Amino acid sequence: MSKPGKRREGREVAVQILFHLDHNTTPLDEALAGVWQFRTDADKPLGSSDKARTFAEELVRGVQKHRPEIDDRIQRAASNFEIQRIGGVERAILRVAIFEMVYSLEVPPVVSITEAIEIAKKFGAEEASRFVNGVLDRIRSEIKRPARTAVQSADDKSGEA
């Protein structure tokens, strides 16, 4: 199995930060400063590269900016669950993926879904990946853009997912 890329690492860190923010009253900038000082069990910094850290911070700030709209989409797609009854890890994963699907047009929605499923398998409860997949697939069907291609901006033609 190949090592995950910097964008996957950034998504994973973003999920961890959003989980933290969901369960604490720490202001965003203060939480981010604390996160970058955190070390993993291998004594590596969380978000080990500048690229992963920058991407994680972009995701977190974007989710926080659009959180009411994102949570509304989650609530509609997971109609049998109140959003606060969804596990904190799964809620953070859904928020990151939905932000990418709706507001980050350089990433195809199916890439965001696949990444979310893999992160759910790593961090979520036993059935988390199936739940995340179901919710995101419902949301993807509502989005008015191609599922498998990016809508790249003129300044970002890198194509990295």
GIJOVEN-V994173 format. One record per pair of residues at least 12 apart in sequence whose ideal C-beta (glycine too) atoms are under 7 Angstrom apart, sorted by the first residue. I is the first residue (numbers start at 0). J is the second residue. D is the distance in Angstrom with one decimal. If there is no record, write none. Layout:
BEGIN
I/J/D, I/J/D
END
This chain:
BEGIN
5/48/5.5, 5/50/4.5, 5/51/4.5, 5/54/6.9, 6/54/5.7, 6/159/6.3, 6/160/6.4, 7/114/6.3, 8/46/6.9, 8/51/4.1, 9/51/4.3, 9/54/3.2, 9/55/4.2, 9/58/6.6, 10/58/6.7, 10/95/5.8, 10/114/5.6, 10/118/6.1, 11/118/5.8, 12/45/5.8, 12/46/4.5, 12/51/6.4, 12/55/3.9, 13/55/4.4, 13/58/3.9, 13/59/5.1, 13/95/5.2, 14/88/7.0, 14/91/4.5, 14/92/5.4, 14/95/5.8, 14/118/5.9, 14/122/6.5, 16/30/6.5, 16/31/6.9, 16/34/5.5, 16/55/6.6, 16/59/4.9, 17/59/6.1, 17/62/6.1, 17/91/3.9, 17/94/5.9, 17/95/6.8, 18/87/5.3, 18/88/6.0, 18/91/4.6, 21/87/5.6, 21/90/6.7, 21/91/6.6, 22/87/6.3, 27/63/6.1, 31/56/6.3, 35/52/6.6, 58/95/5.5, 58/98/6.3, 61/98/4.9, 61/102/5.9, 62/94/4.8, 62/95/6.3, 62/98/4.8, 65/98/6.3, 65/102/6.2, 69/94/5.3, 69/97/4.9, 69/98/6.1, 70/82/5.5, 72/97/5.6, 72/138/5.4, 73/93/5.4, 73/97/6.9, 73/134/6.5, 76/134/4.7, 76/137/4.2, 76/138/5.1, 77/134/5.1, 86/123/6.9, 86/124/5.8, 86/127/6.9, 88/122/5.2, 88/123/5.0, 88/127/6.9, 89/119/6.6, 89/123/5.4, 89/127/5.1, 89/130/6.2, 89/131/6.0, 92/115/5.1, 92/118/5.4, 92/119/5.3, 92/123/6.7, 92/131/5.6, 93/131/6.2, 93/134/5.9, 93/135/6.9, 95/115/6.9, 96/111/4.6, 96/112/6.4, 96/114/7.0, 96/115/3.8, 96/135/5.5, 97/138/6.0, 99/111/4.1, 100/138/6.6, 100/139/6.4, 100/142/6.0, 101/142/6.5, 104/149/6.6, 104/150/3.8, 105/149/5.0, 105/151/5.1, 105/152/6.5, 105/155/5.2, 106/149/6.1, 106/160/5.9, 107/146/6.6, 107/147/5.3, 107/148/5.5, 107/149/5.2, 108/139/4.9, 108/142/6.2, 108/146/4.9, 109/146/5.2, 109/147/5.3, 110/160/4.4, 112/132/6.7, 112/135/4.6, 112/136/6.8, 112/139/6.5, 115/131/5.2, 115/135/6.0, 116/128/4.8, 116/131/6.0, 116/132/5.3, 119/131/4.4
END
